[in-house]
Amino acid sequence: AEFPRYLATHGESLSEEERTRYTEQQRLVAQILEAYEQAPDDTDRVATLMQKMQACGPPPPEIAGPVADGVGCCIS
């Protein structure tokens, strides 16, 4: 829910690269949620999607959750 809101409010100020990256992250988050709902035991699919998400880089700081020990992030 946060990606669409973020893109709507910050889209104009983002570079084309950031907008493309965040849009791809939004798409991947939707696919991850769908994979969990449709086949929660298909851990390979979820892991593959999570790797694709990580390859996109960090999400916008405004929607990243707390970071434990300065490592990783949690999409809120």
C-alpha positions in Angstrom: 0.0 0.0 0.0 2.9 2.3 0.6 4.5 2.2 -2.8 1.6 3.7 -4.7 1.2 6.4 -2.1 4.9 7.2 -2.2 5.0 7.3 -6.0 2.0 9.5 -6.1 3.4 12.0 -3.7 7.1 11.9 -4.7 6.9 10.8 -8.3 7.6 14.3 -9.7 10.7 14.8 -7.7 12.3 11.4 -8.4 14.8 10.8 -11.2 13.7 8.5 -14.0 16.0 5.8 -12.6 14.5 6.0 -9.1 10.9 6.0 -10.5 11.7 3.0 -12.6 13.3 1.2 -9.7 10.5 1.9 -7.2 7.9 0.9 -9.7 9.7 -2.4 -10.2 9.9 -2.9 -6.5 6.1 -2.2 -6.2 5.5 -4.8 -8.9 7.7 -7.4 -7.1 6.1 -6.7 -3.7 2.7 -7.4 -5.3 4.0 -10.7 -6.8 5.5 -11.8 -3.5 2.2 -11.2 -1.7 0.4 -13.0 -4.4 2.8 -16.0 -4.2 2.3 -16.2 -0.4 -1.5 -16.2 -0.9 -1.7 -18.6 -3.8 1.0 -21.1 -2.8 2.5 -20.4 0.6 4.6 -23.6 0.5 6.3 -22.6 -2.7 9.4 -21.2 -1.0 11.5 -21.3 -4.1 9.2 -18.9 -5.9 9.1 -16.5 -2.9 12.9 -16.7 -2.6 13.4 -15.9 -6.3 11.1 -12.9 -6.0 12.9 -11.7 -2.9 16.2 -12.0 -4.7 14.8 -9.9 -7.6 13.6 -7.4 -5.0 17.0 -7.2 -3.4 18.6 -6.7 -6.8 16.6 -3.5 -7.2 18.4 -1.9 -4.3 16.8 -0.4 -1.2 13.3 0.9 -1.2 12.6 4.6 -0.5 13.7 5.4 3.0 10.3 6.9 3.7 8.6 3.5 3.4 11.4 1.2 4.7 10.8 -0.1 8.2 13.3 -0.1 11.1 16.7 -1.5 10.3 18.2 -3.9 12.8 21.8 -3.3 13.6 22.1 -1.2 10.4 21.7 -4.3 8.2 18.8 -5.1 5.9 15.4 -3.5 5.8 11.8 -4.3 6.3 9.1 -3.1 3.9 6.3 -1.6 6.1 
